[in-house]
Amino acid sequence: MATISSAPAPGMQQIDLSKLNLPQLAQLKQQLDQELNVFQDSLQTLKMAQGKFVESGESVDKITPETKGKTILVPLTESMYVPGTIADAENVIIDIGTGYYAQKDIDGARDYFKRKVQFVTEQMEKIQMMGIEKSKAREAICMIMEMKIQAQAQAQAQAQGQSQSQKATRS
């Protein structure tokens, strides 16, 4: 008896796959395919965010007292940069999201980006685990669908064999 759970909570709902018909199994498989696609998209988005946080942390690491007064390119958008000069090598202004910025000292900025990378990595791991569970459920559904299709084909073959043998005995 193959079952899958539709919720990871302790009071999860169990579905006995062997009791579902082919259209229901196909619909459940399609739903799982869609969920897996959402997980893949989420992972891709998180991986990009993780890369930006890592890159930002590396940029902060490059700021030293010796860099004060040096010319750098300051990003205005993802594709537009303007020249600027480092006026304060002890503090930076970081983008903390949704248009908000905060001034941090170098160590505070390093810590912020380190925590962000760790948080995003943890979220990616959670999504990967959910994706693995959904993939297992999808595999179980495919296996049950294949068994049901084979059973239908055998039943049809037996029915045809019986009807042909009945026709042969009547003739």
N, CA, C and O atoms as a DFTB+ gen file, in Angstrom:
684 C
 N C O
     1  1       0.843      -1.169       0.000
     2  2       0.000       0.000       0.000
     3  2       0.891       1.236       0.000
     4  3       1.627       1.463       0.961
     5  1       0.840       2.027      -1.047
     6  2       1.641       3.240      -1.156
     7  2       0.818       4.422      -0.674
     8  3      -0.326       4.615      -1.087
     9  1       1.423       5.210       0.211
    10  2       0.751       6.409       0.693
    11  2       1.724       7.567       0.633
    12  3       2.939       7.389       0.707
    13  1       1.171       8.739       0.498
    14  2       1.995       9.946       0.585
    15  2       1.323      10.893       1.548
    16  3       0.111      10.826       1.750
    17  1       2.110      11.784       2.151
    18  2       1.528      12.788       3.015
    19  2       1.521      14.109       2.290
    20  3       2.461      14.450       1.571
    21  1       0.459      14.841       2.487
    22  2       0.353      16.118       1.795
    23  2       0.783      17.281       2.673
    24  3       0.761      18.428       2.226
    25  1       1.175      17.011       3.913
    26  2       1.625      18.079       4.798
    27  2       2.736      17.552       5.696
    28  3       2.650      16.427       6.188
    29  1       3.783      18.352       5.916
    30  2       4.879      17.881       6.747
    31  2       4.609      18.001       8.245
    32  3       5.480      17.666       9.048
    33  1       3.439      18.463       8.635
    34  2       3.119      18.666      10.044
    35  2       2.772      17.338      10.718
    36  3       2.481      16.354      10.038
    37  1       2.801      17.307      12.070
    38  2       2.494      16.072      12.783
    39  2       1.104      15.519      12.468
    40  3       0.933      14.300      12.443
    41  1       0.122      16.359      12.232
    42  2      -1.223      15.893      11.892
    43  2      -1.396      15.788      10.396
    44  3      -2.371      16.296       9.842
    45  1      -0.444      15.121       9.728
    46  2      -0.456      15.125       8.270
    47  2      -1.556      14.242       7.703
    48  3      -1.987      13.264       8.315
    49  1      -1.982      14.617       6.534
    50  2      -3.025      13.885       5.825
    51  2      -2.358      12.826       4.961
    52  3      -1.489      13.131       4.144
    53  1      -2.774      11.580       5.150
    54  2      -2.227      10.475       4.379
    55  2      -3.178      10.168       3.220
    56  3      -4.397      10.154       3.389
    57  1      -2.608       9.926       2.060
    58  2      -3.403       9.580       0.883
    59  2      -2.970       8.197       0.433
    60  3      -1.794       7.972       0.147
    61  1      -3.920       7.266       0.370
    62  2      -3.628       5.922      -0.127
    63  2      -3.704       5.976      -1.651
    64  3      -4.787       6.047      -2.232
    65  1      -2.536       5.941      -2.281
    66  2      -2.463       6.088      -3.734
    67  2      -3.160       4.957      -4.470
    68  3      -3.682       5.162      -5.565
    69  1      -3.176       3.766      -3.885
    70  2      -3.786       2.621      -4.575
    71  2      -5.293       2.770      -4.699
    72  3      -5.912       2.085      -5.513
    73  1      -5.897       3.653      -3.906
    74  2      -7.352       3.855      -3.959
    75  2      -7.759       4.937      -4.954
    76  3      -8.945       5.120      -5.226
    77  1      -6.769       5.659      -5.500
    78  2      -7.080       6.712      -6.471
    79  2      -7.127       6.122      -7.877
    80  3      -6.391       5.188      -8.194
    81  1      -8.003       6.680      -8.717
    82  2      -8.059       6.220     -10.109
    83  2      -7.010       6.972     -10.941
    84  3      -6.374       7.906     -10.451
    85  1      -6.837       6.557     -12.194
    86  2      -5.789       7.146     -13.038
    87  2      -5.911       8.660     -13.213
    88  3      -4.908       9.361     -13.079
    89  1      -7.114       9.197     -13.510
    90  2      -7.201      10.664     -13.648
    91  2      -6.817      11.404     -12.361
    92  3      -6.202      12.470     -12.415
    93  1      -7.181      10.837     -11.205
    94  2      -6.816      11.475      -9.942
    95  2      -5.303      11.421      -9.736
    96  3      -4.695      12.394      -9.287
    97  1      -4.703      10.281     -10.066
    98  2      -3.246      10.154      -9.948
    99  2      -2.538      11.117     -10.895
   100  3      -1.538      11.736     -10.532
   101  1      -3.068      11.235     -12.114
   102  2      -2.467      12.145     -13.094
   103  2      -2.553      13.592     -12.603
   104  3      -1.613      14.370     -12.764
   105  1      -3.692      13.939     -12.003
   106  2      -3.860      15.298     -11.484
   107  2      -2.900      15.555     -10.313
   108  3      -2.304      16.628     -10.218
   109  1      -2.757      14.572      -9.431
   110  2      -1.839      14.698      -8.309
   111  2      -0.394      14.818      -8.799
   112  3       0.382      15.607      -8.260
   113  1      -0.038      14.044      -9.808
   114  2       1.304      14.099     -10.403
   115  2       1.548      15.478     -11.007
   116  3       2.622      16.056     -10.839
   117  1       0.547      16.000     -11.711
   118  2       0.682      17.322     -12.322
   119  2       0.869      18.395     -11.237
   120  3       1.673      19.313     -11.401
   121  1       0.130      18.275     -10.140
   122  2       0.263      19.227      -9.038
   123  2       1.674      19.158      -8.448
   124  3       2.283      20.190      -8.165
   125  1       2.184      17.952      -8.266
   126  2       3.537      17.798      -7.736
   127  2       4.578      18.350      -8.710
   128  3       5.568      18.946      -8.285
   129  1       4.364      18.157     -10.008
   130  2       5.272      18.723     -11.012
   131  2       5.321      20.242     -10.900
   132  3       6.391      20.847     -10.975
   133  1       4.140      20.854     -10.718
   134  2       4.082      22.308     -10.584
   135  2       4.808      22.766      -9.313
   136  3       5.545      23.752      -9.327
   137  1       4.588      22.035      -8.218
   138  2       5.258      22.389      -6.970
   139  2       6.771      22.248      -7.105
   140  3       7.524      23.081      -6.599
   141  1       7.214      21.195      -7.787
   142  2       8.657      21.008      -7.989
   143  2       9.244      22.144      -8.823
   144  3      10.367      22.581      -8.572
   145  1       8.494      22.624      -9.812
   146  2       8.952      23.762     -10.618
   147  2       9.070      25.021      -9.764
   148  3      10.014      25.795      -9.919
   149  1       8.103      25.225      -8.857
   150  2       8.161      26.386      -7.962
   151  2       9.386      26.276      -7.063
   152  3      10.081      27.266      -6.832
   153  1       9.654      25.071      -6.552
   154  2      10.836      24.867      -5.711
   155  2      12.107      25.174      -6.490
   156  3      13.019      25.813      -5.965
   157  1      12.173      24.720      -7.746
   158  2      13.363      24.987      -8.565
   159  2      13.547      26.490      -8.784
   160  3      14.660      27.009      -8.691
   161  1      12.444      27.179      -9.076
   162  2      12.515      28.632      -9.265
   163  2      12.967      29.324      -7.979
   164  3      13.789      30.240      -8.014
   165  1      12.424      28.877      -6.846
   166  2      12.798      29.465      -5.563
   167  2      14.277      29.237      -5.266
   168  3      14.977      30.139      -4.806
   169  1      14.738      28.027      -5.533
   170  2      16.152      27.727      -5.302
   171  2      17.048      28.599      -6.168
   172  3      18.086      29.084      -5.717
   173  1      16.639      28.791      -7.405
   174  2      17.430      29.618      -8.312
   175  2      17.482      31.070      -7.806
   176  3      18.539      31.701      -7.829
   177  1      16.352      31.584      -7.358
   178  2      16.288      32.946      -6.843
   179  2      17.142      33.079      -5.579
   180  3      17.874      34.055      -5.415
   181  1      17.040      32.091      -4.692
   182  2      17.836      32.131      -3.463
   183  2      19.328      32.020      -3.759
   184  3      20.150      32.655      -3.100
   185  1      19.666      31.207      -4.758
   186  2      21.089      31.069      -5.123
   187  2      21.636      32.403      -5.635
   188  3      22.776      32.763      -5.343
   189  1      20.818      33.135      -6.400
   190  2      21.250      34.459      -6.877
   191  2      21.424      35.416      -5.696
   192  3      22.397      36.169      -5.643
   193  1      20.477      35.387      -4.747
   194  2      20.574      36.256      -3.569
   195  2      21.805      35.892      -2.749
   196  3      22.526      36.768      -2.273
   197  1      22.037      34.602      -2.590
   198  2      23.200      34.140      -1.852
   199  2      24.489      34.661      -2.498
   200  3      25.396      35.123      -1.806
   201  1      24.557      34.580      -3.818
   202  2      25.729      35.070      -4.548
   203  2      25.937      36.559      -4.337
   204  3      27.072      37.013      -4.192
   205  1      24.842      37.328      -4.318
   206  2      24.966      38.779      -4.114
   207  2      25.448      39.096      -2.701
   208  3      26.257      40.002      -2.504
   209  1      24.942      38.339      -1.710
   210  2      25.397      38.576      -0.335
   211  2      26.871      38.208      -0.178
   212  3      27.624      38.919       0.487
   213  1      27.280      37.099      -0.788
   214  2      28.695      36.701      -0.734
   215  2      29.552      37.780      -1.384
   216  3      30.579      38.182      -0.837
   217  1      29.121      38.246      -2.559
   218  2      29.860      39.283      -3.279
   219  2      29.944      40.574      -2.458
   220  3      30.988      41.225      -2.417
   221  1      28.842      40.932      -1.811
   222  2      28.840      42.143      -0.978
   223  2      29.791      41.993       0.203
   224  3      30.508      42.929       0.558
   225  1      29.790      40.812       0.807
   226  2      30.712      40.560       1.924
   227  2      32.157      40.652       1.470
   228  3      33.002      41.192       2.184
   229  1      32.447      40.126       0.282
   230  2      33.815      40.206      -0.246
   231  2      34.197      41.659      -0.535
   232  3      35.344      42.055      -0.331
   233  1      33.242      42.440      -1.005
   234  2      33.514      43.861      -1.272
   235  2      33.840      44.590       0.022
   236  3      34.749      45.420       0.052
   237  1      33.112      44.292       1.086
   238  2      33.377      44.928       2.385
   239  2      34.774      44.533       2.877
   240  3      35.490      45.353       3.453
   241  1      35.154      43.274       2.645
   242  2      36.477      42.811       3.074
   243  2      37.599      43.583       2.381
   244  3      38.697      43.697       2.926
   245  1      37.338      44.107       1.200
   246  2      38.365      44.825       0.449
   247  2      38.578      46.252       0.953
   248  3      39.553      46.906       0.581
   249  1      37.661      46.735       1.802
   250  2      37.796      48.100       2.320
   251  2      38.709      48.061       3.535
   252  3      38.394      47.436       4.548
   253  1      39.827      48.728       3.419
   254  2      40.815      48.823       4.494
   255  2      41.155      50.293       4.696
   256  3      40.805      51.124       3.859
   257  1      41.824      50.627       5.784
   258  2      42.216      52.033       5.975
   259  2      43.047      52.573       4.807
   260  3      43.028      53.773       4.535
   261  1      43.776      51.691       4.116
   262  2      44.593      52.130       2.981
   263  2      43.746      52.533       1.769
   264  3      44.230      53.243       0.888
   265  1      42.476      52.082       1.718
   266  2      41.630      52.396       0.557
   267  2      41.002      53.785       0.651
   268  3      40.400      54.255      -0.314
   269  1      41.136      54.447       1.802
   270  2      40.548      55.789       1.962
   271  2      41.135      56.738       0.924
   272  3      42.351      56.837       0.759
   273  1      40.227      57.439       0.223
   274  2      40.638      58.394      -0.801
   275  2      40.790      57.792      -2.184
   276  3      41.001      58.525      -3.150
   277  1      40.689      56.479      -2.306
   278  2      40.834      55.844      -3.618
   279  2      39.533      55.954      -4.402
   280  3      38.447      56.033      -3.827
   281  1      39.665      55.958      -5.734
   282  2      38.515      56.042      -6.627
   283  2      37.979      54.637      -6.902
   284  3      38.735      53.704      -7.173
   285  1      36.657      54.517      -6.825
   286  2      35.986      53.234      -7.109
   287  2      34.790      53.495      -8.019
   288  3      34.398      54.643      -8.229
   289  1      34.216      52.420      -8.557
   290  2      32.969      52.535      -9.311
   291  2      31.823      52.169      -8.377
   292  3      31.816      51.093      -7.780
   293  1      30.859      53.070      -8.257
   294  2      29.712      52.886      -7.360
   295  2      28.510      52.479      -8.208
   296  3      28.150      53.189      -9.148
   297  1      27.881      51.340      -7.886
   298  2      26.722      50.910      -8.687
   299  2      25.479      51.747      -8.374
   300  3      25.078      51.882      -7.218
   301  1      24.885      52.302      -9.424
   302  2      23.605      52.997      -9.274
   303  2      22.466      52.034      -9.582
   304  3      21.424      52.045      -8.927
   305  1      22.689      51.205     -10.594
   306  2      21.755      50.123     -10.946
   307  2      22.630      48.898     -11.213
   308  3      23.845      48.947     -11.023
   309  1      22.009      47.795     -11.656
   310  2      22.795      46.599     -11.941
   311  2      23.744      46.796     -13.112
   312  3      24.753      46.099     -13.217
   313  1      23.431      47.740     -13.994
   314  2      24.266      47.909     -15.176
   315  2      24.877      49.310     -15.303
   316  3      25.549      49.598     -16.293
   317  1      24.653      50.183     -14.314
   318  2      25.165      51.541     -14.409
   319  2      26.002      51.887     -13.181
   320  3      25.540      51.780     -12.044
   321  1      27.238      52.300     -13.432
   322  2      28.170      52.644     -12.366
   323  2      28.677      54.067     -12.579
   324  3      28.784      54.541     -13.710
   325  1      28.986      54.738     -11.472
   326  2      29.571      56.076     -11.543
   327  2      30.842      56.083     -10.692
   328  3      30.928      55.352      -9.705
   329  1      31.826      56.901     -11.065
   330  2      33.031      56.953     -10.244
   331  2      32.757      57.646      -8.909
   332  3      31.972      58.591      -8.829
   333  1      33.426      57.151      -7.862
   334  2      33.285      57.739      -6.537
   335  2      34.580      57.587      -5.781
   336  3      35.485      56.873      -6.213
   337  1      34.665      58.253      -4.660
   338  2      35.873      58.197      -3.834
   339  2      35.488      57.692      -2.447
   340  3      34.463      58.090      -1.894
   341  1      36.312      56.821      -1.896
   342  2      36.046      56.304      -0.549
   343  2      36.427      57.393       0.440
   344  3      37.603      57.726       0.590
   345  1      35.416      57.950       1.120
   346  2      35.648      59.034       2.071
   347  2      35.829      58.497       3.483
   348  3      36.544      59.096       4.287
   349  1      35.189      57.371       3.794
   350  2      35.250      56.802       5.138
   351  2      35.530      55.304       5.000
   352  3      34.672      54.558       4.528
   353  1      36.698      54.864       5.399
   354  2      37.073      53.455       5.260
   355  2      36.711      52.643       6.498
   356  3      37.051      51.463       6.587
   357  1      36.021      53.267       7.455
   358  2      35.639      52.562       8.676
   359  2      34.155      52.239       8.715
   360  3      33.732      51.362       9.469
   361  1      33.364      52.932       7.917
   362  2      31.906      52.721       7.893
   363  2      31.433      52.567       6.455
   364  3      32.007      53.141       5.530
   365  1      30.374      51.779       6.287
   366  2      29.768      51.596       4.964
   367  2      28.260      51.725       5.095
   368  3      27.696      51.569       6.178
   369  1      27.630      52.007       3.986
   370  2      26.169      52.027       3.939
   371  2      25.756      50.798       3.147
   372  3      26.184      50.606       2.009
   373  1      24.921      49.966       3.759
   374  2      24.511      48.723       3.102
   375  2      23.014      48.733       2.842
   376  3      22.235      49.320       3.594
   377  1      22.635      48.073       1.765
   378  2      21.234      47.916       1.387
   379  2      20.667      46.772       2.220
   380  3      21.103      45.628       2.087
   381  1      19.696      47.078       3.078
   382  2      19.108      46.035       3.915
   383  2      17.758      45.562       3.371
   384  3      17.049      44.800       4.028
   385  1      17.415      46.016       2.182
   386  2      16.219      45.520       1.505
   387  2      15.111      46.531       1.394
   388  3      15.006      47.453       2.203
   389  1      14.286      46.354       0.388
   390  2      13.110      47.177       0.071
   391  2      13.381      48.676       0.158
   392  3      12.561      49.441       0.664
   393  1      14.537      49.077      -0.342
   394  2      14.841      50.497      -0.424
   395  2      15.373      51.111       0.863
   396  3      15.508      52.331       0.949
   397  1      15.677      50.291       1.866
   398  2      16.220      50.807       3.121
   399  2      17.715      50.541       3.173
   400  3      18.201      49.508       2.713
   401  1      18.436      51.507       3.750
   402  2      19.888      51.412       3.870
   403  2      20.262      51.655       5.325
   404  3      19.562      52.360       6.052
   405  1      21.375      51.059       5.739
   406  2      21.850      51.246       7.106
   407  2      23.356      51.484       7.084
   408  3      24.082      50.906       6.274
   409  1      23.808      52.346       7.987
   410  2      25.239      52.575       8.109
   411  2      25.779      51.597       9.143
   412  3      25.252      51.484      10.250
   413  1      26.840      50.893       8.763
   414  2      27.461      49.907       9.657
   415  2      28.970      50.115       9.622
   416  3      29.526      50.601       8.637
   417  1      29.616      49.738      10.716
   418  2      31.080      49.708      10.645
   419  2      31.462      48.461       9.853
   420  3      30.606      47.622       9.575
   421  1      32.719      48.331       9.492
   422  2      33.165      47.234       8.623
   423  2      32.850      45.870       9.245
   424  3      32.347      44.978       8.562
   425  1      33.145      45.709      10.541
   426  2      32.869      44.425      11.197
   427  2      31.371      44.127      11.238
   428  3      30.952      42.984      11.057
   429  1      30.574      45.164      11.475
   430  2      29.119      44.986      11.495
   431  2      28.592      44.590      10.124
   432  3      27.687      43.761      10.023
   433  1      29.148      45.171       9.073
   434  2      28.733      44.838       7.708
   435  2      29.133      43.408       7.360
   436  3      28.356      42.667       6.756
   437  1      30.367      43.020       7.750
   438  2      30.810      41.631       7.512
   439  2      29.858      40.651       8.194
   440  3      29.423      39.664       7.600
   441  1      29.545      40.950       9.458
   442  2      28.641      40.085      10.228
   443  2      27.260      40.020       9.577
   444  3      26.669      38.945       9.482
   445  1      26.747      41.166       9.128
   446  2      25.434      41.217       8.483
   447  2      25.409      40.303       7.248
   448  3      24.498      39.489       7.095
   449  1      26.403      40.439       6.378
   450  2      26.422      39.634       5.152
   451  2      26.650      38.156       5.454
   452  3      26.110      37.287       4.769
   453  1      27.444      37.875       6.473
   454  2      27.666      36.484       6.876
   455  2      26.346      35.863       7.351
   456  3      26.010      34.740       6.975
   457  1      25.604      36.608       8.181
   458  2      24.306      36.103       8.668
   459  2      23.312      35.921       7.524
   460  3      22.546      34.957       7.504
   461  1      23.330      36.850       6.575
   462  2      22.412      36.747       5.431
   463  2      22.738      35.510       4.585
   464  3      21.835      34.786       4.166
   465  1      24.026      35.274       4.336
   466  2      24.432      34.089       3.566
   467  2      23.992      32.827       4.300
   468  3      23.482      31.892       3.683
   469  1      24.190      32.802       5.618
   470  2      23.803      31.635       6.412
   471  2      22.285      31.426       6.356
   472  3      21.822      30.298       6.191
   473  1      21.517      32.501       6.493
   474  2      20.052      32.396       6.460
   475  2      19.574      31.873       5.109
   476  3      18.741      30.968       5.049
   477  1      20.097      32.439       4.034
   478  2      19.682      32.015       2.692
   479  2      20.072      30.555       2.458
   480  3      19.309      29.797       1.859
   481  1      21.252      30.162       2.926
   482  2      21.692      28.776       2.772
   483  2      20.752      27.832       3.511
   484  3      20.403      26.773       2.988
   485  1      20.338      28.203       4.723
   486  2      19.393      27.376       5.487
   487  2      18.057      27.252       4.753
   488  3      17.461      26.176       4.718
   489  1      17.591      28.352       4.170
   490  2      16.331      28.309       3.431
   491  2      16.452      27.411       2.204
   492  3      15.525      26.671       1.873
   493  1      17.598      27.479       1.534
   494  2      17.829      26.623       0.368
   495  2      17.812      25.149       0.773
   496  3      17.250      24.313       0.065
   497  1      18.426      24.835       1.907
   498  2      18.445      23.451       2.382
   499  2      17.036      22.959       2.694
   500  3      16.699      21.814       2.392
   501  1      16.205      23.819       3.299
   502  2      14.813      23.449       3.604
   503  2      14.045      23.159       2.318
   504  3      13.315      22.173       2.228
   505  1      14.218      24.027       1.330
   506  2      13.506      23.843       0.062
   507  2      13.990      22.584      -0.641
   508  3      13.195      21.864      -1.243
   509  1      15.293      22.316      -0.568
   510  2      15.824      21.091      -1.184
   511  2      15.226      19.859      -0.526
   512  3      14.894      18.894      -1.215
   513  1      15.082      19.871       0.800
   514  2      14.495      18.730       1.506
   515  2      13.029      18.545       1.098
   516  3      12.580      17.419       0.885
   517  1      12.290      19.647       0.989
   518  2      10.893      19.545       0.554
   519  2      10.829      19.028      -0.876
   520  3       9.951      18.235      -1.215
   521  1      11.751      19.471      -1.708
   522  2      11.800      19.007      -3.093
   523  2      12.075      17.517      -3.178
   524  3      11.491      16.821      -4.009
   525  1      12.961      17.023      -2.324
   526  2      13.260      15.588      -2.301
   527  2      12.006      14.807      -1.913
   528  3      11.698      13.783      -2.523
   529  1      11.285      15.288      -0.902
   530  2      10.055      14.610      -0.478
   531  2       9.014      14.610      -1.600
   532  3       8.358      13.599      -1.846
   533  1       8.871      15.747      -2.273
   534  2       7.905      15.832      -3.377
   535  2       8.324      14.916      -4.524
   536  3       7.475      14.305      -5.174
   537  1       9.624      14.819      -4.772
   538  2      10.113      13.934      -5.837
   539  2       9.820      12.473      -5.509
   540  3       9.432      11.697      -6.382
   541  1      10.007      12.109      -4.251
   542  2       9.694      10.738      -3.832
   543  2       8.211      10.444      -4.011
   544  3       7.836       9.370      -4.479
   545  1       7.376      11.398      -3.638
   546  2       5.936      11.225      -3.796
   547  2       5.580      11.100      -5.278
   548  3       4.740      10.283      -5.655
   549  1       6.220      11.909      -6.106
   550  2       5.972      11.857      -7.551
   551  2       6.374      10.493      -8.115
   552  3       5.660       9.926      -8.942
   553  1       7.518       9.968      -7.667
   554  2       7.970       8.651      -8.122
   555  2       6.967       7.566      -7.714
   556  3       6.668       6.664      -8.497
   557  1       6.448       7.660      -6.481
   558  2       5.462       6.682      -6.012
   559  2       4.197       6.754      -6.862
   560  3       3.615       5.724      -7.201
   561  1       3.774       7.964      -7.204
   562  2       2.580       8.134      -8.040
   563  2       2.821       7.524      -9.416
   564  3       1.960       6.815      -9.938
   565  1       3.974       7.789     -10.003
   566  2       4.287       7.231     -11.324
   567  2       4.287       5.707     -11.284
   568  3       3.804       5.059     -12.213
   569  1       4.826       5.136     -10.212
   570  2       4.868       3.691     -10.078
   571  2       3.454       3.109      -9.979
   572  3       3.149       2.110     -10.630
   573  1       2.600       3.725      -9.173
   574  2       1.214       3.258      -9.029
   575  2       0.466       3.421     -10.355
   576  3      -0.305       2.544     -10.746
   577  1       0.694       4.545     -11.046
   578  2       0.031       4.752     -12.350
   579  2       0.443       3.658     -13.326
   580  3      -0.399       3.118     -14.044
   581  1       1.720       3.331     -13.356
   582  2       2.211       2.296     -14.260
   583  2       1.578       0.944     -13.927
   584  3       1.182       0.200     -14.825
   585  1       1.486       0.633     -12.636
   586  2       0.860      -0.632     -12.220
   587  2      -0.611      -0.680     -12.623
   588  3      -1.098      -1.713     -13.082
   589  1      -1.315       0.434     -12.452
   590  2      -2.747       0.472     -12.808
   591  2      -2.935       0.350     -14.324
   592  3      -3.865      -0.310     -14.788
   593  1      -2.054       0.985     -15.085
   594  2      -2.145       0.884     -16.555
   595  2      -1.885      -0.548     -16.993
   596  3      -2.577      -1.061     -17.871
   597  1      -0.886      -1.204     -16.387
   598  2      -0.602      -2.603     -16.717
   599  2      -1.770      -3.500     -16.342
   600  3      -2.110      -4.420     -17.085
   601  1      -2.383      -3.239     -15.199
   602  2      -3.530      -4.036     -14.760
   603  2      -4.701      -3.859     -15.725
   604  3      -5.394      -4.823     -16.050
   605  1      -4.920      -2.624     -16.181
   606  2      -5.995      -2.374     -17.155
   607  2      -5.708      -3.098     -18.461
   608  3      -6.608      -3.694     -19.053
   609  1      -4.460      -3.049     -18.913
   610  2      -4.097      -3.713     -20.168
   611  2      -4.291      -5.220     -20.041
   612  3      -4.771      -5.859     -20.978
   613  1      -3.930      -5.793     -18.910
   614  2      -4.123      -7.230     -18.697
   615  2      -5.605      -7.578     -18.659
   616  3      -6.018      -8.591     -19.225
   617  1      -6.407      -6.749     -18.000
   618  2      -7.850      -6.998     -17.924
   619  2      -8.471      -6.932     -19.315
   620  3      -9.338      -7.742     -19.645
   621  1      -8.037      -5.975     -20.131
   622  2      -8.557      -5.860     -21.492
   623  2      -8.138      -7.065     -22.328
   624  3      -8.924      -7.591     -23.116
   625  1      -6.893      -7.493     -22.146
   626  2      -6.411      -8.655     -22.902
   627  2      -7.185      -9.908     -22.512
   628  3      -7.526     -10.720     -23.372
   629  1      -7.460     -10.069     -21.233
   630  2      -8.235     -11.228     -20.779
   631  2      -9.658     -11.147     -21.301
   632  3     -10.228     -12.154     -21.720
   633  1     -10.233      -9.955     -21.277
   634  2     -11.601      -9.789     -21.768
   635  2     -11.674     -10.101     -23.261
   636  3     -12.623     -10.740     -23.715
   637  1     -10.689      -9.659     -24.016
   638  2     -10.665      -9.952     -25.450
   639  2     -10.458     -11.435     -25.682
   640  3     -11.065     -12.021     -26.579
   641  1      -9.601     -12.045     -24.875
   642  2      -9.345     -13.483     -25.008
   643  2     -10.590     -14.297     -24.705
   644  3     -10.859     -15.290     -25.381
   645  1     -11.353     -13.891     -23.699
   646  2     -12.577     -14.602     -23.340
   647  2     -13.637     -14.414     -24.416
   648  3     -14.337     -15.365     -24.764
   649  1     -13.764     -13.199     -24.949
   650  2     -14.793     -12.967     -25.967
   651  2     -14.446     -13.711     -27.243
   652  3     -15.344     -14.195     -27.933
   653  1     -13.162     -13.814     -27.575
   654  2     -12.759     -14.570     -28.778
   655  2     -12.976     -16.061     -28.579
   656  3     -13.365     -16.759     -29.515
   657  1     -12.727     -16.562     -27.358
   658  2     -12.925     -17.998     -27.102
   659  2     -14.430     -18.321     -27.094
   660  3     -14.826     -19.413     -27.501
   661  1     -15.261     -17.386     -26.638
   662  2     -16.705     -17.600     -26.654
   663  2     -17.215     -17.619     -28.099
   664  3     -18.087     -18.418     -28.438
   665  1     -16.671     -16.736     -28.951
   666  2     -17.063     -16.706     -30.356
   667  2     -16.636     -18.009     -31.039
   668  3     -17.370     -18.540     -31.872
   669  1     -15.472     -18.517     -30.695
   670  2     -14.948     -19.738     -31.312
   671  2     -15.792     -20.936     -30.892
   672  3     -16.012     -21.829     -31.710
   673  1     -16.273     -20.993     -29.654
   674  2     -17.079     -22.130     -29.198
   675  2     -18.484     -22.069     -29.824
   676  3     -19.116     -23.112     -29.990
   677  1     -18.973     -20.903     -30.165
   678  2     -20.295     -20.768     -30.777
   679  2     -20.256     -21.165     -32.259
   680  3     -21.273     -21.586     -32.812
   681  1     -19.140     -21.040     -32.874
   682  2     -19.050     -21.321     -34.306
   683  2     -18.920     -22.764     -34.609
   684  3     -18.835     -23.144     -35.776
